[in-house]
Amino acid sequence: MPQLRSAVRRLLGRSDDSGDTRPKRRYLEDAREGIERVRAAGHDRPILLVMWMYDAENPFQALLTRHAEEAGIVTVGMDRLADLDDPVALPALVALRSSERLIVVLHLHWLARVLRGVNDETEGLERVTSFVAALDAFRMAGGEIIWTVHNVLPHDTAYPALDRALRKAVVARAELVHVLSAGTVEAAASSYEIPAAKVLHLPHPAYLGVYADEVSGAEARKHYGLDEDDVVYGFVGNIRPYKGVDDLLAAFESVNSGPARVDGRRRRLLIAGMPSAHPEIAELLARMERNSDIVVDARRLPAGELSVPLRASDVVVLPHRASLNSGALLLALSLGRPVVAAASPGVTETVGDDAAITFEAGDRGALAQALVVADRLMTPEAGEAALATARQFDPDEISRAFAKALRDRLA
């Protein structure tokens, strides 16, 4: 216990007995302030939910936990891998467990960060071993672990065997495994087993009211130089190889070389998002920019502008070659935009054929056919169905259900 108290002092920037000091970590202050708030609200056994890695730019975690404090759950975020390896960080948070009579939970997200930047398999194995050792030390000190499964494996993994081993280790140590789609267990089965007793199934929340949405469809089209009568297929999000933008381009070119719609409207493709540095993407963008029927907005879209390309689109296309869950799907639906999407558990469990057309991932012919059939989605009724679907994934309801599940199963 003296060591843990010393760790707390170091985190707060105070000297310990040896005179050592460390920079103050904001998450420890956030934890203390949150504990005071929930105790004042009448919760005598708080849960401290430490989210790693925390992504302030992605609203998902904030939506999932927006009602956590109503159930006596305090949330704090760690955004560095070093925080988990630091001999001070997690022990200091666990120290609060004894002094404040609370349950301390490490909530893992996006495990791809563990192997990011490694140069070879040896370094990767060292990284995984260190990460798992930190989890073991946390559990030995009395902490609990839960994991939200966003993908079966990272989309662009260079070390699939290590990524599988990491996830097996996490599942073995987790009290709960939060899945966003019921099909996750089956989809992951060839890589790792998720015991049914550990599964907590709550879907991805919609992004209703999250992003600024003050531009009309006409204004959005004018911004991109699109005509009011154009048929616009939109792709919005980071442009990376696994997202199948090359399949979308091939399918669009195939459709566009054939007969126009019966009413003679021009087909257009809008690509908006930050491109990766992959050479394949640079080549793809150059090819698209030579096509006058394609509009490319290749940059990081600020949150305040994210609705603009969506409003400019008749349908949003999600041509991902490999996907389990899709925040882009919920975003499109939240703005009343029907979708053409590669089939995946996250898609087929979320939206019906009144607001979506699905196709087999990686099948360019099927994607081209889906683009043609998508003419039936370009109606007010399809847009209303998309928005109605989003409302079924109300973030307030999902957040309260998540908080209740944690309270019921951990406390």
Secondary structure, DSSP 8 states (H G I E B T S, - for coil): -HHHHHHHHHHTT---TT-------HHHHHHHHHHHHHHHTT-SS-EEEEEES--TTSTHHHHHTTTGGGGTEEEEEE--THHHH-TTHHHHHHHHHHHHT-EEEEEE--GGGGGTT--SHHHHHHHHHHHHHHHHHHHHTT-EEEEEES-SS-TT-S-HHHHHHHHHHHHHH-SEEEESSTTHHHHHTTT----GGGEEE------TTTS-----HHHHHHHHT--TT-EEEEEES-B-GGGTHHHHHHHHHHHHTS---TT---EEEEEEE-B-S-HHHHHHHHHHHT-TTEEEEES---GGGTHHHHHH-SEEEE--SS-S--HHHHHHHHTT--EEEE--HHHHTT--TTTEEEE-TT-HHHHHHHHHHGGGG-SHHHHHHHHHHHHTT-HHHHHHHHHHHHHHHH-
